[in-house]
Amino acid sequence: MSKYYYLDVSLRLHDNTAYEVITDAYFKKHIVDAVSALFGESAACVDIDVLRYNLAIKRGILRVPSEYYVKIRSSLTLCGSYNNISCSYKIHKTSPILLNLQGPQGKDIVIFATPEDHKVPSTVTLPEPDPQPGLILPNGDINWNCPCLGGMATGPCGVEFRNAFSCFHYSEAEPKGSDCYELFKTMQNCMQKYPTLYNKDLADDDDFSSMDSGDKSAAPSSEGAPKSDKKS
């Protein structure tokens, strides 16, 4: 059974006159676009459900698979525009979904009741599930063994991932994580070297690489350089 994370997210447009109405459909679409811009189209195919949405304040409750939680949260933090309008996301709260009817080894408990059982108040008691550490440990440290990371902390780009996400976790910048852009770019460059392991759609034409396009265009071209008339 899949496990999910809830995210309480609000969208703030720096130019509030640009859009009078942002429906829950557009709210979700822009989040998907933000994930695609950072991690490629394959990552953007993940199911993101908007369970509750307040149209007036552009704030919604998202449900995302736990293995994509880090990618989605990172994408929201680093996203800076909505249809070319400067914007920022604020993540008010995150929480994992707890499966109350879950027994040992994560198996669901099935209880069969007889007709006599229905005639009296229920006396069935379920065992308390074993506490499972989440992404953030009680002392505030990152739990690199959390299943929600999908093994990214130990893969060939594990060092780059841990550096980027540690920066994001401990960031005091506003918006949070905005000072970690270069580390996330380094992480993505590493992932591009392993297309069969990471997303195949992490191409060079993404937002990170576009930052360097201005510098590259300013570099002198060998084609435009004058040719020497010297003969051997």
N, C-alpha and C positions, 0 to 999 in steps of 0.2 A: 504494500500500500504506500502510495506517495506521501511524502511529508511536505508541508508548505510553510511559508513565512507570510505574516501580515505586515504590510507597510502602510503607515498613515502618512500620506504625502500631500503637500499643497504646492501649487504652481503660482509663481509671482511674475507677472509681466511688468517690466520696467516702464513700459508705455501702455498704460491701461486704456488709452483711447483707441488702440489699434484693433482690439477685438472686444465686442460687447458680450458675446456669448461663446463659451467653450464647453461643448457638450461632453458627456462622459466618453463618447466614441472618439472625439478628437483628443481628449485627455489621454486615453489609452494609446492612440496612434502615435502621439508625439513621444511617449515613453518608449514604444517599440522602435521608433526612428532613432532615439538616443542610444539605445542598446546596439542597434545596427551600425551606427556611426563609429562606435568605440570597439566593438567586438566582431563585427561582420554580420551578414544576413542570416547565417546559420543560427547564431545566438538569438537573433530577433524572432525566430520561429517559436520560441518558448511560449507556453500558455500563460498569459497575464490576465487575471480576472479583476475587474473593477466591481467590488461587492457593494460599495456604497459611495455616493458622490454628491457633493454639495455644489450646485451650479453657481451659487452666488459668490462663494469664496474660492472656487476652483480647488477643492480639497476632496480627496478620495481615499478609500481603503482598498489596497491592492492585495491580491493573493497570488503568490509566485512559488514555483517549486523551489525547495530549499537549495538544490544544487546550483540554481541560477541566482540565488539571493545576492551574492557578492557582486556579480556582474551587473545586475540591475541597479543595485545601490550605488556602485561606482559610476555607472552611466548617468544616473540622476544628479549626482554630485558635480560631475564635470560638464554636464550640459549647460550651455550658455545662451542658447537662442531658441525661439519658437517661431518658425516661419520667418526667419531673419529679424525677429524682434528680440532684443535682449531680455533674458529671463533667468530665473533661478528656481530650483526646487528646494523645498524644506521638508526634511524627513522628521516628523514629530515623534514617531514611536515605531518600533519594530517588535514583533513577538512571534514565536513559533506556535503553530497549531498543536495543541495537546490532544492525543487520542485517549479519551478516558476509558474506553472499553478495550484496552490493550493488555494482553497478558504477557507471560515470559517469552523472550525471543521475538517480541514484536507481533505475536500472533493474536488475532482477534478472539475474544471469548464469546462463545455461542451458548446460550442457556435455553433449554427447552422447558416450558411450563406445562403442567397438567391442568385439566379443568378445575381441580380442587385448589390449585395454587391461585387461580384467579378469584376465588371466593374470599380470600383473606388478604390483608395487606402484605406487600412484598417484604420478605426478610432476607433477600439476597444481598450479600455484600461482596464487593469486588476488591481484590488486592490492590494496594497502592503501587503504581508503576515505579520502577527503579529510577532514581533521578539521573537524567542524562545531561551532561554539560553541553551548553550551547556554544555559540560562536565566541561569546565573551565570557570569560571565567569570572567568578565572584570577586576576584582581586583586580579586575579590570584588564587583565592580560588577554591576548588573543589565543583562542584554542585552535592551534594549527591542525589538530586531528579531527575537527568537526566535520561530519559528513557533508555539511552544507557547502564546504569548499570544493567538493568534487575532486579531491586529490591534487588541486592546482598548486598547493604549497609544497608538494614533494616531487613534482614532475621536473623535466629538464629545465624549465623556466621557474622553478620553485623559488630560487633566491630573488629573482627579479619581482616575482609576485609578492613575496613576503615583504620586500622593501617598499613596494608601492602601497600595499594594503596597510602596513604598519604606519606609513606616513599618513594615510587617509584616516586611520583609527585615532591617532594621537594629534591630528591636525587641529589647530586652534584658529585657522584662517576662516574668513567669512566670504563666500560660503565654504563650508567645511570641505577640505580636500582640494581646494583650488590651488594650493601651493605644492601639489603632488603631481602636476601634469607631466613633468619631464620623466618622473619615475614610471608613470603609467605608459608613457611613450616607449621607454626602454623595455618594459614588460611586453608590450605589443610587438616590438621589433623582434624580440626573442621568440615569441609565439609564431611569427611568420616563418621561422626557420623549420618549424615542425607542423606543416599543414595537415598531415595525416592524424596527428594527435590533437591539435587544437582546431579551431574553425578554419575551414578552407577558404573562407571569404575575407580573411584579413589581408587585404590587398594594399598596394602602395598608394592607392588613390583615396585613402581615408583622410579624416580630419587631421591626424597627427602629421602625416607626410605632407599635407597641403601647407603646413606651417613653414616647411623648408623650401617650398616652390619658389618663393620670392628670392631667396638667396641663390638658388640654382639658376634662375633666369638672369640674375645679374652677373653671373660668372662668364668670363669671355669664352666664346665658342671657337673650337679649332677650325670650324668651317669658315668662320668669318675672318680669320687671321690672314694677313697678306702672305702670299706664297713667295718663296725665295726664287730668284732667277739664277742663282748660282748653279753652274754646271760642274759636274765632276770631271 
